[in-house]
């Protein structure tokens, strides 16, 4: 079982002068779910190398058992420091793909032609695609073979407008995940803010927020089984 995890390379939070990137828990929790299942994991990013960590996700309030385990795991830290370039990976080499969130993907992966082509190819090949929190933003420009949005008519979720408002970034992000999924014809639904909530519709798996990352990973494994 070969799983590809794709992280953002974008580290600027709009014009605020603040840093962003990927959200640590959303990488660490699924990573260890996949490792426990015996998966062979490849981590990629648009630029390759060390992806930027959202500094907020490293604050004490956002630490979990998975993030603590990761910080003590030299082997996994080395894997993260040496992500492969997204342009070098082929859908044929993997059984599934998982996108952790953080705000970064809204700027780079949402518009990345390699990411878009990879998702479309995976779905066409009958392979599951999962994205959690802000990462469903990577589906923004993905299309079905007939040209319709990939999420059209699909049960989907992602970071809610109210969660974005709570972190005071609604006016900073290039688009709101909830609004985009609805605009593309997705059947968007959500659970309570900050609580685990993940959906499966065919090959597409989406999670609402950081707390949903482990659940989304488990649903991806179930889809592969």
GITALIN-V278855 format. One line per field, one symbol per residue. ss: DSSP state (h for helix, s for strand, l for the rest). psi: psi as a letter, one per 30 degrees, with the letter a starting at -180 (. if undefined). A space follows every 50 residues. Layout:
ss->???
psi->???
This chain:
ss->lssssssllllsllllllsllslhhhhhhhhhhhhhlllsssssslllsl llslhhhhlhhhllhhhhhhhllhhhhhhhhlssshhhllhhhllssssl llhhhhllhhhlhhhhhhhhhhhhlllsssssllhhhhhlllslllllsl llllssllllhhhhhhllllllllllhhhhhhhlllsslllllllllsss sllssssllhhhhhhhhhhhhhhhl
psi->jjkkkkllgkgkibgffllablkeefeeeeefeeefggkjkkklleflaj lkkjfefglefgkleeeeeefgjeeeeeeefhklkefflkefflflkkjl blfeffeeffgjeeeeeeeeeeefggkkkkkkcffffffegkllfgflke fkgkjlllkleeeeeeghgegelflkeeeeeefggkikllakkglkkkkk jbfkkkleleffeeeeeeeeeeee.
